[in-house]
Amino acid sequence: MQVGRVVPPRRLEGLPGRVHFNDFMLEDTTPRGVERYRERALNVIRLIERSLDSGGRSFDDIRSWLDFGCGYGRVIRFLVERADPERVYASDVIEEAVDFCASEFGVSPRHSRAALADLELGRFEFVYAISVLTHLNEENGLVLLQLLRDSLEPRGIVLFTTHGRWSLDNIATYGAPYEALKQDVMRRVREDGVAFVPYHHYAEDSYGMTWHSADYVRSQMRRLHGDEMTLLFHEPHGLDGHQDVFAYQRVG
């Protein structure tokens, strides 16, 4: 991360805009690695399109966008090809990443922080949080589900992802330590609807790997928001054949 602060961003064929050296979503700079980065970003754009269509909205009538958990702009670099950058806001706990998105793609910065309960983002017509709930403990995860609704305008849409059934069945994908915990994680999801395993390299237990059942997500959304949020769709392992996808719309 320290090296990335002095190494200039790179241009890679097939990607609009430059790529920050610390962009951890880019696994490698080989043609295959770049194509994988591009395709996963476009997968999100397609999910956004589906959400808009399901909610009776379009790119043209969305006046404000929020990428919550923007990283170094993997999705934003493609979103600003369809949406006015002045209407797009980038938010992340990594300040350097937010500042890069603002300078490179012309979007507006919204610095986040780990204490989500104290965070006020403003109101937007479309919010997406890709692979955010997947790394929060249950308490912060529920705060996030509340925050996402609070950040929506009437008829606004939120798109977010979870580790669902596929991720449980294929837990070895995340490494041997998680595979060793598979039976315990599956039991906790079965009994409680959610299981959280904190990262060992973090001093606090705020971040880690989290799995949710679809029933848990739907029931918590009903508990938190009642009839104010309508489920547009739930697509199991719809993000890269991996994470579950949920899209909700706030009632107008």
N, C-alpha and C positions, 0 to 999 in steps of 0.2 A: 504493500500500500504506500509506503514511503517513497519507493522508487517511482511509482506511478504519478506522484505529485510533481516530478521534474521531467519525466519522459513525455514528449508532446503526443497528443492524440494522433491516431493513424487513420488513413483512408484505406478502405478495403473494397475491392471490386464487388459490386452487387448490393452495397449498403449505402443508403443516403446519409450524408453527414459523416463526420469523423467518429472514431471509436476510442473511448478513453482507455488508457493502459490498464486501469483497475476494473474494467468492466468484466466482472466475474461470470457473467452469463455467456461470454465468448470463451468456449472451452479451448480452442486453438485457432490459429490463423491460416490453417490449411484450407483449400477450397471446400473440402467437406465440412470443416468446422464452421466456416463462414455461412455455408448454405444451411446448416442446421440452425444456426443463430437466426438467420433470416426467416426460415420456415416457421420456427417457433414464435417469432414476433408476428408473422402474418396469420398464424393460427389465432392469436388474440384478436387481431383486426377482424377476422371472420366471425369470431364469437361476438364482438361488438356489433357487427352488422346484423347478426341474427337477433341480438337483444333489441336493437333499434326496430327491426321489422316486427318482432313479436309485440313490442310496446306501442306500435303505431307512430314511431318517430323516424327521423332520418338524419344523416350527417348535416344536412342543410339547416335543420331547425334546432339543432343543439347549440345553445349559446355559451355554454361553459362546460369544460371537461376537467376532471381530476384524475391523474394517475397516482394512486396512493401506493407507495412502494415502488417508485419509478426506477430505482437503480440508476444506471448511467444512460438510460434512454433507449433500451432495446425496442420497446413498443412505440414510444413517442416519436422516434425518427420516421416511422411509417404513418402514425396518426396525423402528423402535421402535413402530410401529403393530401389528406382528405379534409382536415379542419384548420381553421385560421389559428396559427400559433398564439396569437394574442388572446384566444379564448381557452387555451390549454394551460393547466396548472400542474406542476410537478412537485410531489411530496415524498420525502424519505427521511429516515433517521440519519442517513449519511449525508452530511451537509455538502461535502465535496461533489457528490453525485448530483444533488439538486442544482448546485451552482453550475455544473457542467451542462446540464440539460438546458438551463436558462441561457447560457452564453452560446451554446452550440446550435440550439433549435429555436431560440426566440420565445420560449414559453416563460410563464411566470413562476417564480419559486414559492414553495410553501414548506418551510422546514418543519419536520416532525420531531417527535421525541418519544422515548420509551414509555413515559407515563401518559398513556392514551386518554385516561379519564380527565386530564387537564387540557386536552388538545381541542382547539376550535379551528376548523378549517375554512368555514364559510359555507355557502350554498352553491350547488352545481346541478346541472341537468343530466350529467352522466358521470358516474364514478366507477372506476374499476380498480380492484385490489387483487392482483395476480400473485399467488403464492405468498400471501401475508398471513392469513388465518392458519396456514399450515405450519407456522413457526411460533405461535403464541400459546401460552398456557391458557387454561380454561377461563380464568378470571379476565385476562386481557382480551381473549377472544370474544367474550360476551360484550365487553366494552366496545370492541371494534364493531360488532354488529349493530350496536346502538349508535355509534358514531357515524357509520355509513348512512343510516336512515336520517340522522340529524343533519347530514351534509347534503341532502337531496332537496331540490325544489319539487313542488307538486308535479306529477307526471314524470319526474326524474327517474332514471334507471341506474341500478347498481349491479355490477358483475363481479363475482368473487369466486375463488376456488378453494377446495379442501382436499386433503388426503382421504379418499374414501375406500370402498371395498377393494378396488384393484390394488391400491397402495398397501393395503393390509395383506392381501394374498401374495404380493410380490415385495414384501418388506426387505428381502435380501438385497434389493436394488440399492438401498441406502447404505449398505455396508454390513460387515459381520457383527458389529456390536448390536445393531437393531435386529438382525436375524435371531440372535440369542435371546432377545426379549419378545419374540413374536407371540408366544402363547399368552404372556402376560398382557401385552398390548391388545391382542384380540379379545381377551377376557374383559378388560376395562372398557373397550368400545362396546362390547355386547351388553355389559351391565350398566354402564354409565353414559354411553353414547360418545365419549371422548376419552382419548389417552394422550398424555403429554410426557415426553422424555427430554429433559433439559440437556443442552449442549454442555459437554465437560469443559470446553475452553472458554465459557463465560463465567464470570464471578457470580452472577445472579442467575436465578432460574426463570428469567423472563422469556428467554428464547430457547428454542429447541425444535424437536420434530413432533408434530401433532396430527392425530388421526381422528376423524369424525364419522359417525354414521349419518346417512342422509336424513333419517328420521329425527335425529338430534337437532340438526340444522333447521329443519322445517318447524319443529316444535318450539325451538328457541326464538325463531323469527316470529311465530305466532304469539308467544308469550310476551316478547318485547314490544311488538308493534300491532298486535291485533289484526284488524281488517285494513290497516293503513298501508300495508305492503302486500302486493299481489305477486305470487310466483309466476314468472313468465316461462321459465323452463329450468329443468335440472337434467344435465347430461353427464352420466357416469363416465369417468375417465375421458372426458371430452377435451381436456387440455393436453395436447401432445400424446394422446393415448394413455394418460397418466393420472392427472388430478381431475376430481369431479368439478363440474361447473354449475354455478347457480346464478340466475338472473332474476332480480325483483324490480318491480316498479312501484313507486310511491303513488298512492291514489290522489288524483287531482281534485 
